[in-house]
């Protein structure tokens, strides 16, 4: 079956709550700022969760922003928050073409963070699955055959297919941090991804923080 990976940025103002629940979906939440209530659970800044049920977001702080990765059919309408004091934007949507997401198959839905030191260059490498990245701090550049990105700033997104060879680098003056929502084979649970292809030097990995590894059935 064909699936798209979507990334939304949601905003919830003080005292606000979405009027309509978001439908059942495989979704990952990351609180970029503030604090929200999701399915009766309070998530503070830098907290993350997987939610596979219908979801209503409510403010638990003066102003909050949530980054939300979802799997959906390519022709599905965007899942946007509705109601006074809420706002959603679909920042990126990409159809997954590098994995066979057959009905009933099991996959790993991952949210993690990479910190790349100032001046670091991630030489030629690949990943076992695709994902949407979103920059938290600094600036970042990605070169790949299918889709490249230059001078990404906080809140900006980019897509990596996994199968395409990537070279990436941060600013010489400032470290970069970015979140990754990825779909991976289940055997990667708990393991950092990245197959290094350059042979002239040992790779220098960025710092890795795993937030969510959720095995899902599509």
Order of alpha helices (4+ residues) and beta strands (2+ residues): beta-beta-beta-beta-beta-beta-beta-beta-beta-beta-beta-beta-beta-beta-beta-beta-beta-beta
